[in-house]
């Protein structure tokens, strides 16, 4: 599922997307989400996207640097 566009979605829709996309599946060796987030909270890292200031892709690229 593609992330909701910041111009046509609500804050609640973007928040729900981030929560679902980064939900822990309790299989660290298979998943790798924790390594990408480097122990940080997804809602905090994606706050600019959730608040509609930056696209999901922009935030993701910054996190992965």
C-alpha positions as CSV (number, residue, x, y, z in Angstrom):
1,X,0.0,0.0,0.0
2,X,1.3,3.4,-0.9
3,X,1.5,6.2,1.7
4,X,-1.3,8.7,1.6
5,X,-0.5,11.9,-0.2
6,X,0.1,14.8,2.1
7,X,-2.2,17.0,-0.1
8,X,-5.2,14.8,-0.1
9,X,-5.1,12.9,3.2
10,X,-5.8,13.8,6.8
11,X,-3.3,13.8,9.6
12,X,-5.1,10.8,11.1
13,X,-4.8,8.8,7.8
14,X,-1.1,9.5,7.7
15,X,-0.6,8.6,11.3
16,X,-2.5,5.3,10.8
17,X,-0.3,4.6,7.8
18,X,3.0,5.2,9.8
19,X,1.7,3.0,12.6
20,X,0.8,0.2,10.3
21,X,3.9,0.4,8.1
22,X,6.3,0.3,11.1
23,X,4.3,-2.1,13.3
24,X,6.5,-4.6,15.0
25,X,6.0,-8.2,13.7
26,X,8.1,-9.7,16.5
27,X,10.6,-11.4,14.2
28,X,13.7,-9.1,14.3
29,X,16.0,-11.4,12.2
30,X,13.5,-11.5,9.3
31,X,12.1,-8.0,9.5
32,X,14.8,-5.4,9.9
33,X,12.5,-2.4,10.7
34,X,14.3,-1.8,14.0
35,X,17.6,-1.5,12.2
36,X,16.2,1.1,9.8
37,X,14.7,3.1,12.7
38,X,17.9,2.7,14.7
39,X,15.9,2.3,18.0
40,X,13.9,5.4,17.4
41,X,10.1,5.8,17.4
42,X,8.5,5.8,13.9
43,X,5.9,8.4,14.9
44,X,8.6,10.8,16.1
45,X,10.8,10.2,13.0
46,X,7.8,10.7,10.6
47,X,6.3,13.7,12.5
48,X,6.9,16.0,9.5
49,X,5.0,13.6,7.2
50,X,2.2,13.0,9.7
51,X,1.8,16.8,10.1
52,X,1.8,17.3,6.3
53,X,5.1,19.2,6.0
54,X,7.2,16.7,4.1
55,X,6.4,13.6,1.9
56,X,6.8,10.1,3.2
57,X,9.6,9.5,0.7
58,X,11.6,12.6,1.8
59,X,11.5,11.5,5.4
60,X,12.4,7.9,4.6
61,X,15.4,8.9,2.5
62,X,16.6,11.1,5.4
63,X,16.2,8.3,7.9
64,X,18.2,5.9,5.7
65,X,21.2,8.2,5.3
